[in-house]
Amino acid sequence: MLTSEPGQQPAPAVRPEVWETYGPADLSAVPVFAGGFINFGYWRSIDLERPLAESDRVRSEQDLYRHVLDAAAPEGARAVEIGCGLGLGCALALDEYRPAAITGVDIHPHQLRRAREANAPLLRARPQRLRFALGAAEKLPLDDAEFDCLYSVEAAQHFPDLPAFAREAARVLRPGGRVAVASFFTVDDAPAHADRLAGLLDSFASGLDIARPVSRLADALTDAGLVDVRVRSIGPQVWPGWDRWLARLWEPGTWPRNFLAAWEQDILDYYLVTATRP
Ligand SMILES: C[S@@+](CC[C@H](N)C(=O)[O-])C[C@H]1O[C@@H](n2cnc3c(N)ncnc32)[C@H](O)[C@@H]1O
């Protein structure tokens, strides 16, 4: 599972569940993740009362990025995305938010290859403004104070070591730099949550997604020296829409439909977490 790219630091170790899901299994090719994005979507602007089209689904995935980028405020900034997948969020940011430059980081070499393929024309047209780098959230292949903002969309649920990620975020940001992270976490640290999630959701049972309270990330950011740490639930804009879309392909009672159940049972929620480097 260890591969390296010419001229780069040694490739990071990839957990087996992450390796399989984003490598050979290529989650981006699964029909529920339409358009090359791999996230549950932010559905506020989409009418859930009428039949959903694939264009609605892609819009939801783009809108999750827009929601995070609105918080990260990358205009004119040197921005970095952690867990960039196919890099389509980097391209969206470049197109709509006018950052000075953007770096997409992902731990999986197959994702980095897909990102470079998907963005080949953009990489050729704007080589100074877009690049992709192989690396782990917990050990970023980036210089100290290199960025004005760091953001991440639906990747932190996989990061095994949130304190290490938070320290790295603080390290690569300049003073005044901003963090915006969107992902799903348990609502609190009740010990029963992990077992209940493993019972409801295969992705938690397999260890792909890690059950932790959102306070774990917020505390890690504070401990890393970041300030103005804020946690906002965006679950109402994520879970009902995601489940309406899933209903096209998955029967009630099948495991992916249980994300909505986990939210309704007050176990899991989807959050936007922001912070600033003083
Ligand atoms: C659900 S996908 C999200 C991709 C993209 N952000 C999107 O919304 O389309 C999660 C991504 O995080 C990456 N990832 C998982 N663990 C990581 C880690 N420890 N460090 C960096 N990237 C990681 C995976 O390889 C995968 O590409």
The ligand as an SDF file (V2000), in Angstrom:
LIG
                    3D

 27 29  0  0  0  0  0  0  0  0999 V2000
  -15.2760   11.3110    1.0640 C   0  0  0  0  0  0  0  0  0  0  0  0
  -13.8310   11.7080    0.1420 S   0  0  0  0  0  0  0  0  0  0  0  0
  -14.0780   13.4660   -0.1030 C   0  0  0  0  0  0  0  0  0  0  0  0
  -13.3850   13.9760   -1.3470 C   0  0  0  0  0  0  0  0  0  0  0  0
  -13.6910   15.4430   -1.6520 C   0  0  0  0  0  0  0  0  0  0  0  0
  -13.3660   16.2880   -0.5360 N   0  0  0  0  0  0  0  0  0  0  0  0
  -15.1330   15.6520   -2.0620 C   0  0  0  0  0  0  0  0  0  0  0  0
  -15.9100   16.1930   -1.2770 O   0  0  0  0  0  0  0  0  0  0  0  0
  -15.4660   15.2710   -3.2030 O   0  0  0  0  0  0  0  0  0  0  0  0
  -12.5400   11.6670    1.3840 C   0  0  0  0  0  0  0  0  0  0  0  0
  -11.1290   11.8730    0.8290 C   0  0  0  0  0  0  0  0  0  0  0  0
  -10.2300   12.0050    1.9620 O   0  0  0  0  0  0  0  0  0  0  0  0
   -9.0220   11.3180    1.6590 C   0  0  0  0  0  0  0  0  0  0  0  0
   -8.3750   10.9740    2.9400 N   0  0  0  0  0  0  0  0  0  0  0  0
   -8.7240    9.9980    3.8100 C   0  0  0  0  0  0  0  0  0  0  0  0
   -7.9070   10.0050    4.8780 N   0  0  0  0  0  0  0  0  0  0  0  0
   -7.0300   11.0260    4.6930 C   0  0  0  0  0  0  0  0  0  0  0  0
   -5.9360   11.5510    5.4730 C   0  0  0  0  0  0  0  0  0  0  0  0
   -5.6060   11.0180    6.6540 N   0  0  0  0  0  0  0  0  0  0  0  0
   -5.2500   12.6030    4.9620 N   0  0  0  0  0  0  0  0  0  0  0  0
   -5.5820   13.1510    3.7600 C   0  0  0  0  0  0  0  0  0  0  0  0
   -6.5880   12.6910    2.9910 N   0  0  0  0  0  0  0  0  0  0  0  0
   -7.3230   11.6520    3.4520 C   0  0  0  0  0  0  0  0  0  0  0  0
   -9.4810   10.1150    0.8320 C   0  0  0  0  0  0  0  0  0  0  0  0
   -8.4370    9.5440    0.0790 O   0  0  0  0  0  0  0  0  0  0  0  0
  -10.5940   10.7310   -0.0110 C   0  0  0  0  0  0  0  0  0  0  0  0
  -10.0910   11.2240   -1.2440 O   0  0  0  0  0  0  0  0  0  0  0  0
  1  2  1  0
  2  3  1  0
  2 10  1  0
  3  4  1  0
  4  5  1  0
  5  6  1  0
  5  7  1  0
  7  8  2  0
  7  9  1  0
 10 11  1  0
 11 12  1  0
 11 26  1  0
 12 13  1  0
 13 14  1  0
 13 24  1  0
 14 15  1  0
 14 23  1  0
 15 16  2  0
 16 17  1  0
 17 18  1  0
 17 23  2  0
 18 19  1  0
 18 20  2  0
 20 21  1  0
 21 22  2  0
 22 23  1  0
 24 25  1  0
 24 26  1  0
 26 27  1  0
M  CHG  2   2   1   9  -1
M  END
$$$$
